[in-house]
Amino acid sequence: MVNKKMISEALQQMQGFKLGKWGACPRELVSSMGLTEKEWKHIKEKEDSGNLDKDDIKEIDEYFGNGGRY
């Protein structure tokens, strides 16, 4: 079971990231928020991913594919 509060907070942060693009990469974003791979999969499958584009989603997938390291 995923933490719905974390999902909500993650979606808000992703949207802010996309709108601001203040220089952090998506990997830094998910790392700093403590998002788990399970929560990320839930977001991708069941939620709107915060208007992230395909490249951002790919980068987050690669982050988790690398054991949560960048």
PQR file with spaces between the fields and no chain letter, atoms N, CA, C, O and H, PARSE charges and radii, in Angstrom:
ATOM       1  N    MET     1       0.845   -1.181    0.000 -0.4000 1.5000
ATOM       2  CA   MET     1       0.000    0.000    0.000 -0.0000 2.0000
ATOM       3  C    MET     1       0.890    1.242    0.000  0.5500 1.7000
ATOM       4  O    MET     1       1.862    1.308    0.752 -0.5500 1.4000
ATOM       5  N    VAL     2       0.574    2.192   -0.809 -0.4000 1.5000
ATOM       6  CA   VAL     2       1.364    3.419   -0.886 -0.0000 2.0000
ATOM       7  C    VAL     2       0.813    4.470    0.057  0.5500 1.7000
ATOM       8  O    VAL     2      -0.361    4.439    0.426 -0.5500 1.4000
ATOM       9  H    VAL     2      -0.216    2.138   -1.419  0.4000 1.0000
ATOM      10  N    ASN     3       1.660    5.386    0.436 -0.4000 1.5000
ATOM      11  CA   ASN     3       1.294    6.488    1.320 -0.0000 2.0000
ATOM      12  C    ASN     3       0.650    7.581    0.468  0.5500 1.7000
ATOM      13  O    ASN     3       1.338    8.269   -0.285 -0.5500 1.4000
ATOM      14  H    ASN     3       2.614    5.412    0.135  0.4000 1.0000
ATOM      15  N    LYS     4      -0.661    7.741    0.586 -0.4000 1.5000
ATOM      16  CA   LYS     4      -1.393    8.709   -0.247 -0.0000 2.0000
ATOM      17  C    LYS     4      -0.928   10.143    0.007  0.5500 1.7000
ATOM      18  O    LYS     4      -0.908   10.960   -0.914 -0.5500 1.4000
ATOM      19  H    LYS     4      -1.221    7.182    1.198  0.4000 1.0000
ATOM      20  N    LYS     5      -0.557   10.450    1.246 -0.4000 1.5000
ATOM      21  CA   LYS     5      -0.071   11.794    1.553 -0.0000 2.0000
ATOM      22  C    LYS     5       1.229   12.061    0.789  0.5500 1.7000
ATOM      23  O    LYS     5       1.423   13.143    0.237 -0.5500 1.4000
ATOM      24  H    LYS     5      -0.574    9.786    1.994  0.4000 1.0000
ATOM      25  N    MET     6       2.112   11.064    0.766 -0.4000 1.5000
ATOM      26  CA   MET     6       3.376   11.210    0.040 -0.0000 2.0000
ATOM      27  C    MET     6       3.106   11.378   -1.451  0.5500 1.7000
ATOM      28  O    MET     6       3.758   12.186   -2.113 -0.5500 1.4000
ATOM      29  H    MET     6       1.954   10.184    1.215  0.4000 1.0000
ATOM      30  N    ILE     7       2.159   10.626   -1.978 -0.4000 1.5000
ATOM      31  CA   ILE     7       1.816   10.740   -3.400 -0.0000 2.0000
ATOM      32  C    ILE     7       1.348   12.160   -3.702  0.5500 1.7000
ATOM      33  O    ILE     7       1.797   12.772   -4.672 -0.5500 1.4000
ATOM      34  H    ILE     7       1.629    9.970   -1.440  0.4000 1.0000
ATOM      35  N    SER     8       0.457   12.678   -2.881 -0.4000 1.5000
ATOM      36  CA   SER     8      -0.057   14.028   -3.079 -0.0000 2.0000
ATOM      37  C    SER     8       1.057   15.064   -3.023  0.5500 1.7000
ATOM      38  O    SER     8       1.126   15.963   -3.860 -0.5500 1.4000
ATOM      39  H    SER     8       0.093   12.181   -2.093  0.4000 1.0000
ATOM      40  N    GLU     9       1.928   14.927   -2.027 -0.4000 1.5000
ATOM      41  CA   GLU     9       3.036   15.871   -1.897 -0.0000 2.0000
ATOM      42  C    GLU     9       4.002   15.754   -3.081  0.5500 1.7000
ATOM      43  O    GLU     9       4.509   16.759   -3.580 -0.5500 1.4000
ATOM      44  H    GLU     9       1.872   14.196   -1.347  0.4000 1.0000
ATOM      45  N    ALA    10       4.246   14.532   -3.519 -0.4000 1.5000
ATOM      46  CA   ALA    10       5.143   14.324   -4.657 -0.0000 2.0000
ATOM      47  C    ALA    10       4.585   14.968   -5.919  0.5500 1.7000
ATOM      48  O    ALA    10       5.318   15.612   -6.670 -0.5500 1.4000
ATOM      49  H    ALA    10       3.835   13.715   -3.114  0.4000 1.0000
ATOM      50  N    LEU    11       3.291   14.792   -6.149 -0.4000 1.5000
ATOM      51  CA   LEU    11       2.672   15.382   -7.328 -0.0000 2.0000
ATOM      52  C    LEU    11       2.766   16.905   -7.296  0.5500 1.7000
ATOM      53  O    LEU    11       3.008   17.536   -8.325 -0.5500 1.4000
ATOM      54  H    LEU    11       2.696   14.268   -5.539  0.4000 1.0000
ATOM      55  N    GLN    12       2.577   17.486   -6.135 -0.4000 1.5000
ATOM      56  CA   GLN    12       2.673   18.933   -6.005 -0.0000 2.0000
ATOM      57  C    GLN    12       4.101   19.405   -6.281  0.5500 1.7000
ATOM      58  O    GLN    12       4.314   20.407   -6.964 -0.5500 1.4000
ATOM      59  H    GLN    12       2.380   16.973   -5.300  0.4000 1.0000
ATOM      60  N    GLN    13       5.059   18.682   -5.749 -0.4000 1.5000
ATOM      61  CA   GLN    13       6.450   19.071   -5.971 -0.0000 2.0000
ATOM      62  C    GLN    13       6.845   18.907   -7.430  0.5500 1.7000
ATOM      63  O    GLN    13       7.576   19.736   -7.971 -0.5500 1.4000
ATOM      64  H    GLN    13       4.887   17.868   -5.194  0.4000 1.0000
ATOM      65  N    MET    14       6.373   17.852   -8.067 -0.4000 1.5000
ATOM      66  CA   MET    14       6.685   17.644   -9.483 -0.0000 2.0000
ATOM      67  C    MET    14       6.107   18.766  -10.333  0.5500 1.7000
ATOM      68  O    MET    14       6.754   19.249  -11.262 -0.5500 1.4000
ATOM      69  H    MET    14       5.779   17.178   -7.627  0.4000 1.0000
ATOM      70  N    GLN    15       4.905   19.170  -10.015 -0.4000 1.5000
ATOM      71  CA   GLN    15       4.304   20.260  -10.765 -0.0000 2.0000
ATOM      72  C    GLN    15       5.107   21.541  -10.567  0.5500 1.7000
ATOM      73  O    GLN    15       5.374   22.264  -11.527 -0.5500 1.4000
ATOM      74  H    GLN    15       4.380   18.777   -9.260  0.4000 1.0000
ATOM      75  N    GLY    16       5.492   21.824   -9.322 -0.4000 1.5000
ATOM      76  CA   GLY    16       6.312   23.001   -9.046 -0.0000 2.0000
ATOM      77  C    GLY    16       7.646   22.945   -9.768  0.5500 1.7000
ATOM      78  O    GLY    16       8.131   23.948  -10.291 -0.5500 1.4000
ATOM      79  H    GLY    16       5.275   21.237   -8.542  0.4000 1.0000
ATOM      80  N    PHE    17       8.230   21.754   -9.787 -0.4000 1.5000
ATOM      81  CA   PHE    17       9.501   21.580  -10.488 -0.0000 2.0000
ATOM      82  C    PHE    17       9.340   21.895  -11.970  0.5500 1.7000
ATOM      83  O    PHE    17      10.132   22.637  -12.552 -0.5500 1.4000
ATOM      84  H    PHE    17       7.835   20.940   -9.363  0.4000 1.0000
ATOM      85  N    LYS    18       8.320   21.330  -12.558 -0.4000 1.5000
ATOM      86  CA   LYS    18       8.110   21.511  -13.996 -0.0000 2.0000
ATOM      87  C    LYS    18       7.857   22.979  -14.329  0.5500 1.7000
ATOM      88  O    LYS    18       8.367   23.499  -15.320 -0.5500 1.4000
ATOM      89  H    LYS    18       7.677   20.728  -12.086  0.4000 1.0000
ATOM      90  N    LEU    19       7.070   23.630  -13.495 -0.4000 1.5000
ATOM      91  CA   LEU    19       6.758   25.035  -13.751 -0.0000 2.0000
ATOM      92  C    LEU    19       7.973   25.929  -13.545  0.5500 1.7000
ATOM      93  O    LEU    19       8.180   26.887  -14.290 -0.5500 1.4000
ATOM      94  H    LEU    19       6.655   23.207  -12.690  0.4000 1.0000
ATOM      95  N    GLY    20       8.763   25.619  -12.549 -0.4000 1.5000
ATOM      96  CA   GLY    20       9.888   26.485  -12.207 -0.0000 2.0000
ATOM      97  C    GLY    20      11.178   26.166  -12.948  0.5500 1.7000
ATOM      98  O    GLY    20      11.914   27.068  -13.348 -0.5500 1.4000
ATOM      99  H    GLY    20       8.595   24.840  -11.944  0.4000 1.0000
ATOM     100  N    LYS    21      11.446   24.877  -13.127 -0.4000 1.5000
ATOM     101  CA   LYS    21      12.719   24.449  -13.731 -0.0000 2.0000
ATOM     102  C    LYS    21      13.889   25.302  -13.230  0.5500 1.7000
ATOM     103  O    LYS    21      14.656   25.866  -14.011 -0.5500 1.4000
ATOM     104  H    LYS    21      10.847   24.144  -12.801  0.4000 1.0000
ATOM     105  N    TRP    22      13.992   25.374  -11.934 -0.4000 1.5000
ATOM     106  CA   TRP    22      15.000   26.229  -11.306 -0.0000 2.0000
ATOM     107  C    TRP    22      16.394   25.642  -11.307  0.5500 1.7000
ATOM     108  O    TRP    22      17.296   26.203  -10.686 -0.5500 1.4000
ATOM     109  H    TRP    22      13.369   24.917  -11.300  0.4000 1.0000
ATOM     110  N    GLY    23      16.592   24.540  -11.981 -0.4000 1.5000
ATOM     111  CA   GLY    23      17.940   24.028  -12.143 -0.0000 2.0000
ATOM     112  C    GLY    23      18.160   22.628  -11.606  0.5500 1.7000
ATOM     113  O    GLY    23      19.108   21.955  -12.012 -0.5500 1.4000
ATOM     114  H    GLY    23      15.859   24.084  -12.486  0.4000 1.0000
ATOM     115  N    ALA    24      17.310   22.179  -10.708 -0.4000 1.5000
ATOM     116  CA   ALA    24      17.472   20.820  -10.203 -0.0000 2.0000
ATOM     117  C    ALA    24      16.967   19.834  -11.245  0.5500 1.7000
ATOM     118  O    ALA    24      16.047   20.136  -12.005 -0.5500 1.4000
ATOM     119  H    ALA    24      16.540   22.726  -10.378  0.4000 1.0000
ATOM     120  N    CYS    25      17.566   18.669  -11.274 -0.4000 1.5000
ATOM     121  CA   CYS    25      17.094   17.644  -12.205 -0.0000 2.0000
ATOM     122  C    CYS    25      16.037   16.794  -11.509  0.5500 1.7000
ATOM     123  O    CYS    25      15.945   16.809  -10.281 -0.5500 1.4000
ATOM     124  H    CYS    25      18.314   18.424  -10.656  0.4000 1.0000
ATOM     125  N    PRO    26      15.248   16.060  -12.268 -0.5600 1.5000
ATOM     126  CA   PRO    26      14.205   15.229  -11.659  0.2800 2.0000
ATOM     127  C    PRO    26      14.748   14.229  -10.647  0.5500 1.7000
ATOM     128  O    PRO    26      14.078   13.925   -9.660 -0.5500 1.4000
ATOM     129  N    ARG    27      15.961   13.711  -10.878 -0.4000 1.5000
ATOM     130  CA   ARG    27      16.547   12.764   -9.912 -0.0000 2.0000
ATOM     131  C    ARG    27      16.772   13.435   -8.574  0.5500 1.7000
ATOM     132  O    ARG    27      16.508   12.843   -7.528 -0.5500 1.4000
ATOM     133  H    ARG    27      16.506   13.958  -11.679  0.4000 1.0000
ATOM     134  N    GLU    28      17.261   14.677   -8.598 -0.4000 1.5000
ATOM     135  CA   GLU    28      17.460   15.402   -7.350 -0.0000 2.0000
ATOM     136  C    GLU    28      16.125   15.658   -6.666  0.5500 1.7000
ATOM     137  O    GLU    28      16.029   15.609   -5.440 -0.5500 1.4000
ATOM     138  H    GLU    28      17.475   15.158   -9.448  0.4000 1.0000
ATOM     139  N    LEU    29      15.106   15.930   -7.454 -0.4000 1.5000
ATOM     140  CA   LEU    29      13.775   16.173   -6.912 -0.0000 2.0000
ATOM     141  C    LEU    29      13.266   14.955   -6.147  0.5500 1.7000
ATOM     142  O    LEU    29      12.884   15.080   -4.983 -0.5500 1.4000
ATOM     143  H    LEU    29      15.184   15.971   -8.450  0.4000 1.0000
ATOM     144  N    VAL    30      13.255   13.792   -6.770 -0.4000 1.5000
ATOM     145  CA   VAL    30      12.716   12.608   -6.088 -0.0000 2.0000
ATOM     146  C    VAL    30      13.606   12.182   -4.926  0.5500 1.7000
ATOM     147  O    VAL    30      13.113   11.674   -3.919 -0.5500 1.4000
ATOM     148  H    VAL    30      13.565   13.691   -7.716  0.4000 1.0000
ATOM     149  N    SER    31      14.900   12.383   -5.058 -0.4000 1.5000
ATOM     150  CA   SER    31      15.803   12.061   -3.964 -0.0000 2.0000
ATOM     151  C    SER    31      15.539   12.955   -2.760  0.5500 1.7000
ATOM     152  O    SER    31      15.475   12.473   -1.629 -0.5500 1.4000
ATOM     153  H    SER    31      15.301   12.796   -5.876  0.4000 1.0000
ATOM     154  N    SER    32      15.387   14.246   -2.997 -0.4000 1.5000
ATOM     155  CA   SER    32      15.192   15.187   -1.897 -0.0000 2.0000
ATOM     156  C    SER    32      13.847   14.997   -1.205  0.5500 1.7000
ATOM     157  O    SER    32      13.725   15.285   -0.015 -0.5500 1.4000
ATOM     158  H    SER    32      15.440   14.637   -3.916  0.4000 1.0000
ATOM     159  N    MET    33      12.839   14.520   -1.925 -0.4000 1.5000
ATOM     160  CA   MET    33      11.527   14.319   -1.297 -0.0000 2.0000
ATOM     161  C    MET    33      11.414   12.947   -0.655  0.5500 1.7000
ATOM     162  O    MET    33      10.443   12.671    0.049 -0.5500 1.4000
ATOM     163  H    MET    33      12.938   14.287   -2.892  0.4000 1.0000
ATOM     164  N    GLY    34      12.395   12.084   -0.890 -0.4000 1.5000
ATOM     165  CA   GLY    34      12.359   10.753   -0.291 -0.0000 2.0000
ATOM     166  C    GLY    34      11.341    9.825   -0.932  0.5500 1.7000
ATOM     167  O    GLY    34      10.868    8.881   -0.300 -0.5500 1.4000
ATOM     168  H    GLY    34      13.184   12.308   -1.462  0.4000 1.0000
ATOM     169  N    LEU    35      11.007   10.091   -2.175 -0.4000 1.5000
ATOM     170  CA   LEU    35      10.031    9.269   -2.886 -0.0000 2.0000
ATOM     171  C    LEU    35      10.597    7.868   -3.085  0.5500 1.7000
ATOM     172  O    LEU    35      11.757    7.709   -3.466 -0.5500 1.4000
ATOM     173  H    LEU    35      11.391   10.858   -2.689  0.4000 1.0000
ATOM     174  N    THR    36       9.773    6.850   -2.824 -0.4000 1.5000
ATOM     175  CA   THR    36      10.217    5.473   -3.031 -0.0000 2.0000
ATOM     176  C    THR    36       9.849    5.018   -4.440  0.5500 1.7000
ATOM     177  O    THR    36       9.007    5.618   -5.108 -0.5500 1.4000
ATOM     178  H    THR    36       8.831    6.979   -2.514  0.4000 1.0000
ATOM     179  N    GLU    37      10.496    3.952   -4.868 -0.4000 1.5000
ATOM     180  CA   GLU    37      10.192    3.410   -6.190 -0.0000 2.0000
ATOM     181  C    GLU    37       8.736    2.943   -6.256  0.5500 1.7000
ATOM     182  O    GLU    37       8.074    3.109   -7.281 -0.5500 1.4000
ATOM     183  H    GLU    37      11.180    3.464   -4.325  0.4000 1.0000
ATOM     184  N    LYS    38       8.243    2.364   -5.171 -0.4000 1.5000
ATOM     185  CA   LYS    38       6.854    1.907   -5.133 -0.0000 2.0000
ATOM     186  C    LYS    38       5.903    3.084   -5.304  0.5500 1.7000
ATOM     187  O    LYS    38       4.912    2.974   -6.025 -0.5500 1.4000
ATOM     188  H    LYS    38       8.781    2.229   -4.338  0.4000 1.0000
ATOM     189  N    GLU    39       6.186    4.204   -4.656 -0.4000 1.5000
ATOM     190  CA   GLU    39       5.349    5.394   -4.791 -0.0000 2.0000
ATOM     191  C    GLU    39       5.435    5.966   -6.201  0.5500 1.7000
ATOM     192  O    GLU    39       4.431    6.418   -6.752 -0.5500 1.4000
ATOM     193  H    GLU    39       6.991    4.293   -4.070  0.4000 1.0000
ATOM     194  N    TRP    40       6.623    5.947   -6.782 -0.4000 1.5000
ATOM     195  CA   TRP    40       6.796    6.434   -8.147 -0.0000 2.0000
ATOM     196  C    TRP    40       5.979    5.584   -9.122  0.5500 1.7000
ATOM     197  O    TRP    40       5.309    6.116  -10.007 -0.5500 1.4000
ATOM     198  H    TRP    40       7.438    5.580   -6.335  0.4000 1.0000
ATOM     199  N    LYS    41       6.040    4.256   -8.953 -0.4000 1.5000
ATOM     200  CA   LYS    41       5.260    3.380   -9.835 -0.0000 2.0000
ATOM     201  C    LYS    41       3.766    3.666   -9.699  0.5500 1.7000
ATOM     202  O    LYS    41       3.037    3.662  -10.690 -0.5500 1.4000
ATOM     203  H    LYS    41       6.584    3.824   -8.234  0.4000 1.0000
ATOM     204  N    HIS    42       3.316    3.912   -8.480 -0.4000 1.5000
ATOM     205  CA   HIS    42       1.910    4.245   -8.267 -0.0000 2.0000
ATOM     206  C    HIS    42       1.552    5.538   -9.007  0.5500 1.7000
ATOM     207  O    HIS    42       0.520    5.614   -9.673 -0.5500 1.4000
ATOM     208  H    HIS    42       3.909    3.915   -7.674  0.4000 1.0000
ATOM     209  N    ILE    43       2.406    6.542   -8.885 -0.4000 1.5000
ATOM     210  CA   ILE    43       2.162    7.820   -9.566 -0.0000 2.0000
ATOM     211  C    ILE    43       2.056    7.601  -11.074  0.5500 1.7000
ATOM     212  O    ILE    43       1.141    8.114  -11.717 -0.5500 1.4000
ATOM     213  H    ILE    43       3.245    6.480   -8.345  0.4000 1.0000
ATOM     214  N    LYS    44       2.986    6.845  -11.631 -0.4000 1.5000
ATOM     215  CA   LYS    44       2.974    6.612  -13.080 -0.0000 2.0000
ATOM     216  C    LYS    44       1.736    5.843  -13.534  0.5500 1.7000
ATOM     217  O    LYS    44       1.190    6.114  -14.603 -0.5500 1.4000
ATOM     218  H    LYS    44       3.730    6.428  -11.109  0.4000 1.0000
ATOM     219  N    GLU    45       1.296    4.887  -12.724 -0.4000 1.5000
ATOM     220  CA   GLU    45       0.189    4.026  -13.128 -0.0000 2.0000
ATOM     221  C    GLU    45      -1.188    4.602  -12.808  0.5500 1.7000
ATOM     222  O    GLU    45      -2.144    4.366  -13.547 -0.5500 1.4000
ATOM     223  H    GLU    45       1.739    4.667  -11.855  0.4000 1.0000
ATOM     224  N    LYS    46      -1.298    5.354  -11.716 -0.4000 1.5000
ATOM     225  CA   LYS    46      -2.622    5.713  -11.226 -0.0000 2.0000
ATOM     226  C    LYS    46      -2.878    7.212  -11.097  0.5500 1.7000
ATOM     227  O    LYS    46      -4.018    7.618  -10.874 -0.5500 1.4000
ATOM     228  H    LYS    46      -0.522    5.546  -11.115  0.4000 1.0000
ATOM     229  N    GLU    47      -1.872    8.019  -11.229 -0.4000 1.5000
ATOM     230  CA   GLU    47      -2.016    9.460  -11.003 -0.0000 2.0000
ATOM     231  C    GLU    47      -1.528   10.228  -12.230  0.5500 1.7000
ATOM     232  O    GLU    47      -0.883    9.665  -13.114 -0.5500 1.4000
ATOM     233  H    GLU    47      -0.946    7.689  -11.411  0.4000 1.0000
ATOM     234  N    ASP    48      -1.838   11.490  -12.268 -0.4000 1.5000
ATOM     235  CA   ASP    48      -1.245   12.389  -13.252 -0.0000 2.0000
ATOM     236  C    ASP    48       0.161   12.695  -12.744  0.5500 1.7000
ATOM     237  O    ASP    48       0.314   13.138  -11.606 -0.5500 1.4000
ATOM     238  H    ASP    48      -2.362   11.947  -11.550  0.4000 1.0000
ATOM     239  N    SER    49       1.156   12.480  -13.530 -0.4000 1.5000
ATOM     240  CA   SER    49       2.541   12.603  -13.057 -0.0000 2.0000
ATOM     241  C    SER    49       3.036   14.047  -13.001  0.5500 1.7000
ATOM     242  O    SER    49       4.217   14.306  -13.229 -0.5500 1.4000
ATOM     243  H    SER    49       1.032   12.120  -14.455  0.4000 1.0000
ATOM     244  N    GLY    50       2.158   14.967  -12.704 -0.4000 1.5000
ATOM     245  CA   GLY    50       2.584   16.346  -12.488 -0.0000 2.0000
ATOM     246  C    GLY    50       3.042   17.067  -13.735  0.5500 1.7000
ATOM     247  O    GLY    50       3.838   18.003  -13.658 -0.5500 1.4000
ATOM     248  H    GLY    50       1.198   14.757  -12.519  0.4000 1.0000
ATOM     249  N    ASN    51       2.548   16.640  -14.883 -0.4000 1.5000
ATOM     250  CA   ASN    51       2.925   17.265  -16.155 -0.0000 2.0000
ATOM     251  C    ASN    51       4.405   17.125  -16.487  0.5500 1.7000
ATOM     252  O    ASN    51       4.966   17.954  -17.204 -0.5500 1.4000
ATOM     253  H    ASN    51       1.902   15.880  -14.946  0.4000 1.0000
ATOM     254  N    LEU    52       5.029   16.090  -15.974 -0.4000 1.5000
ATOM     255  CA   LEU    52       6.414   15.829  -16.362 -0.0000 2.0000
ATOM     256  C    LEU    52       6.429   15.331  -17.801  0.5500 1.7000
ATOM     257  O    LEU    52       5.530   14.606  -18.228 -0.5500 1.4000
ATOM     258  H    LEU    52       4.573   15.416  -15.392  0.4000 1.0000
ATOM     259  N    ASP    53       7.454   15.728  -18.539 -0.4000 1.5000
ATOM     260  CA   ASP    53       7.526   15.255  -19.919 -0.0000 2.0000
ATOM     261  C    ASP    53       8.219   13.882  -19.959  0.5500 1.7000
ATOM     262  O    ASP    53       8.686   13.380  -18.937 -0.5500 1.4000
ATOM     263  H    ASP    53       8.184   16.317  -18.191  0.4000 1.0000
ATOM     264  N    LYS    54       8.274   13.292  -21.147 -0.4000 1.5000
ATOM     265  CA   LYS    54       8.836   11.946  -21.300 -0.0000 2.0000
ATOM     266  C    LYS    54      10.287   11.864  -20.834  0.5500 1.7000
ATOM     267  O    LYS    54      10.691   10.862  -20.245 -0.5500 1.4000
ATOM     268  H    LYS    54       7.895   13.699  -21.978  0.4000 1.0000
ATOM     269  N    ASP    55      11.068   12.902  -21.091 -0.4000 1.5000
ATOM     270  CA   ASP    55      12.466   12.903  -20.668 -0.0000 2.0000
ATOM     271  C    ASP    55      12.597   12.923  -19.146  0.5500 1.7000
ATOM     272  O    ASP    55      13.453   12.239  -18.586 -0.5500 1.4000
ATOM     273  H    ASP    55      10.740   13.717  -21.570  0.4000 1.0000
ATOM     274  N    ASP    56      11.741   13.713  -18.472 -0.4000 1.5000
ATOM     275  CA   ASP    56      11.763   13.751  -17.009 -0.0000 2.0000
ATOM     276  C    ASP    56      11.381   12.392  -16.434  0.5500 1.7000
ATOM     277  O    ASP    56      12.026   11.902  -15.506 -0.5500 1.4000
ATOM     278  H    ASP    56      11.046   14.269  -18.927  0.4000 1.0000
ATOM     279  N    ILE    57      10.338   11.788  -16.981 -0.4000 1.5000
ATOM     280  CA   ILE    57       9.885   10.476  -16.509 -0.0000 2.0000
ATOM     281  C    ILE    57      10.966    9.432  -16.733  0.5500 1.7000
ATOM     282  O    ILE    57      11.208    8.587  -15.872 -0.5500 1.4000
ATOM     283  H    ILE    57       9.815   12.186  -17.734  0.4000 1.0000
ATOM     284  N    LYS    58      11.612    9.491  -17.884 -0.4000 1.5000
ATOM     285  CA   LYS    58      12.696    8.554  -18.181 -0.0000 2.0000
ATOM     286  C    LYS    58      13.837    8.724  -17.176  0.5500 1.7000
ATOM     287  O    LYS    58      14.411    7.737  -16.715 -0.5500 1.4000
ATOM     288  H    LYS    58      11.415   10.177  -18.584  0.4000 1.0000
ATOM     289  N    GLU    59      14.161    9.956  -16.841 -0.4000 1.5000
ATOM     290  CA   GLU    59      15.247   10.217  -15.899 -0.0000 2.0000
ATOM     291  C    GLU    59      14.912    9.673  -14.504  0.5500 1.7000
ATOM     292  O    GLU    59      15.784    9.125  -13.829 -0.5500 1.4000
ATOM     293  H    GLU    59      13.695   10.757  -17.215  0.4000 1.0000
ATOM     294  N    ILE    60      13.662    9.821  -14.075 -0.4000 1.5000
ATOM     295  CA   ILE    60      13.251    9.281  -12.778 -0.0000 2.0000
ATOM     296  C    ILE    60      13.261    7.753  -12.821  0.5500 1.7000
ATOM     297  O    ILE    60      13.684    7.110  -11.860 -0.5500 1.4000
ATOM     298  H    ILE    60      12.954   10.266  -14.623  0.4000 1.0000
ATOM     299  N    ASP    61      12.806    7.176  -13.913 -0.4000 1.5000
ATOM     300  CA   ASP    61      12.864    5.717  -14.069 -0.0000 2.0000
ATOM     301  C    ASP    61      14.312    5.226  -13.971  0.5500 1.7000
ATOM     302  O    ASP    61      14.588    4.220  -13.318 -0.5500 1.4000
ATOM     303  H    ASP    61      12.462    7.698  -14.693  0.4000 1.0000
ATOM     304  N    GLU    62      15.223    5.936  -14.618 -0.4000 1.5000
ATOM     305  CA   GLU    62      16.636    5.563  -14.576 -0.0000 2.0000
ATOM     306  C    GLU    62      17.201    5.697  -13.165  0.5500 1.7000
ATOM     307  O    GLU    62      18.023    4.886  -12.739 -0.5500 1.4000
ATOM     308  H    GLU    62      14.999    6.754  -15.149  0.4000 1.0000
ATOM     309  N    TYR    63      16.760    6.720  -12.450 -0.4000 1.5000
ATOM     310  CA   TYR    63      17.190    6.909  -11.058 -0.0000 2.0000
ATOM     311  C    TYR    63      16.828    5.676  -10.233  0.5500 1.7000
ATOM     312  O    TYR    63      17.672    5.137   -9.518 -0.5500 1.4000
ATOM     313  H    TYR    63      16.092    7.379  -12.796  0.4000 1.0000
ATOM     314  N    PHE    64      15.581    5.232  -10.330 -0.4000 1.5000
ATOM     315  CA   PHE    64      15.170    4.063   -9.563 -0.0000 2.0000
ATOM     316  C    PHE    64      15.784    2.790  -10.133  0.5500 1.7000
ATOM     317  O    PHE    64      16.047    1.848   -9.385 -0.5500 1.4000
ATOM     318  H    PHE    64      14.895    5.669  -10.912  0.4000 1.0000
ATOM     319  N    GLY    65      16.017    2.742  -11.440 -0.4000 1.5000
ATOM     320  CA   GLY    65      16.682    1.594  -12.046 -0.0000 2.0000
ATOM     321  C    GLY    65      18.124    1.454  -11.604  0.5500 1.7000
ATOM     322  O    GLY    65      18.725    0.388  -11.737 -0.5500 1.4000
ATOM     323  H    GLY    65      15.804    3.507  -12.048  0.4000 1.0000
ATOM     324  N    ASN    66      18.668    2.522  -11.084 -0.4000 1.5000
ATOM     325  CA   ASN    66      20.050    2.540  -10.602 -0.0000 2.0000
ATOM     326  C    ASN    66      20.095    2.412   -9.072  0.5500 1.7000
ATOM     327  O    ASN    66      21.075    2.793   -8.434 -0.5500 1.4000
ATOM     328  H    ASN    66      18.180    3.388  -10.976  0.4000 1.0000
ATOM     329  N    GLY    67      19.033    1.878   -8.513 -0.4000 1.5000
ATOM     330  CA   GLY    67      18.994    1.675   -7.063 -0.0000 2.0000
ATOM     331  C    GLY    67      18.792    2.959   -6.274  0.5500 1.7000
ATOM     332  O    GLY    67      19.157    3.016   -5.100 -0.5500 1.4000
ATOM     333  H    GLY    67      18.236    1.569   -9.032  0.4000 1.0000
ATOM     334  N    GLY    68      18.225    3.986   -6.883 -0.4000 1.5000
ATOM     335  CA   GLY    68      17.988    5.242   -6.178 -0.0000 2.0000
ATOM     336  C    GLY    68      19.244    6.071   -6.020  0.5500 1.7000
ATOM     337  O    GLY    68      19.377    6.847   -5.073 -0.5500 1.4000
ATOM     338  H    GLY    68      17.929    3.940   -7.837  0.4000 1.0000
ATOM     339  N    ARG    69      20.166    5.900   -6.957 -0.4000 1.5000
ATOM     340  CA   ARG    69      21.411    6.687   -6.936 -0.0000 2.0000
ATOM     341  C    ARG    69      21.545    7.439   -8.251  0.5500 1.7000
ATOM     342  O    ARG    69      21.066    6.979   -9.287 -0.5500 1.4000
ATOM     343  H    ARG    69      20.058    5.269   -7.726  0.4000 1.0000
ATOM     344  N    TYR    70      22.184    8.575   -8.210 -0.4000 1.5000
ATOM     345  CA   TYR    70      22.449    9.325   -9.441 -0.0000 2.0000
ATOM     346  C    TYR    70      23.863    9.796   -9.466  0.5500 1.7000
ATOM     347  O    TYR    70      24.280   10.448  -10.423 -0.5500 1.4000
ATOM     348  H    TYR    70      22.574    8.949   -7.368  0.4000 1.0000
